[in-house]
């Protein structure tokens, strides 16, 4: 029988360490209302975060390429003609770049966590969202 876990706190901690600068992860968690780990656990989470980042590094060029495409698609959906008319070419390019960076960073963090879960066998313990 599989015992399921509430994975949201675990992923909250992991993603805080994966998405925020190393020295800001604990403060970021507190700001978001997440329970930060103890100093020892934070050190371990920090090391695991770097391991997840290293695991997905090989995919970085493709993630960046797809993130650029996603940014164009998302902005094409979010911005209407009036919004586009208000943005200069440099502003639009900066906005696309920001979206692309956010998409790439989040995609890398998610992929790294999925890979870590597969390696540890955690996948079978996380219940799908109902």
N, C-alpha and C positions, 0 to 999 in steps of 0.2 A: 504494500500500500504506500502510495506517495504522500508525503507530508508537505503541504504547501506552506510557503512563507509569504508574509507581507513584504514585498520587495521594495516598496516605495521609499522607506527610510534608507535602505542600503543604497539604492540608486541615487537618492538625493545627496548622500555623502559622496559617493563616487563621482557623480557629475559635477558637484561643486569643486572637487579637486581636479577634475579633467578640464573644466571650462574656465575656471578663474585662475589668475596668477597664483603660483604656489603660496606666496606669503599672504594672500588675501582669502584663501579658501575658507578658513575657519570663521573669519569675520563675515564673509559672504553668507555662510550658512546661518549664522546668528541673525543677520539682517533679514533673511528670508524666513525666519521662524523655525529653522531646522535645528535639531539638537547637535551641537558640535561634538566631535569625539574628544576623548582625553588626549593629553600630549603624546603619550606612547602610541595610541591608536592613530592619531593624526599623522605621526611619522610613518607608520605602516601604510596608511591610505595614500600618503604622498608618494612613497616608493611604488606602490601598486599602480598609481596613476601614471607614473613615468613608464612602467612596464607596459601598460595598455597603449600609451602613445607610441612606444617603440614598436609594438606589434602591428600597428596600422601604418607605420611610416612608409612601408613599401607601396601602399595604395595612394599616397599623397598626391602624385601628379594626376591620377584619374579622379580622385575626390575633388581636387581643385577644378578640373575641367568640367565635371558634372555639376559642381556648385555654381560655376559661372552660367551654365545653361539654365539651371534651376532659378538662379537670381533673375535672369531675363524673363523666364516664364512666370515667376511669382510677381515680379513688378508689372509685367504686362497684364496681369489679372487684378492687381491692387490699384494701379494708377489708371485713371481715365484720361481722356484727351485734354480736359481742362487742367488736370494736374501736370501732365507732360508739358503743356504750353507754358506753365509757370516756372518750369525748371530749365535752366540753361544747360548746354551740353556738358559742361564741367560738373555741374551739380548732379545731373543724371548719372554720369560716369562714377562719381563718388558714391552715390546711393547704390548703384549696382555693385560696386566694389565692396561696400559695407555688407550688403545682403550676401554676397558670395562668401565673404570671410565668415560670417555667422553660420551660414549653411555648411561650409566646409568644416568648421570647428565642431559644430554639433554632430554632424555626420560621423566625423572621426571618433568623437567621444562615444557615440552610440555603437558604432562598429567595434571599437575597442572593448566595450562592456559586453557585447554579444560574444565576441571571441573569448573573453575571460570566462564568461558563463559556460560556454561550450567546453573549455578546457577543464573547468572545475566540476562539471556535471550539474551545475545549479539550474540549468534550463528546465530540468524535469521537476524542479521544486517551485517554480514561479507560475502561478496560475494566470491564464490569459484574462485580460480585462473583460468583465461581463457587463 
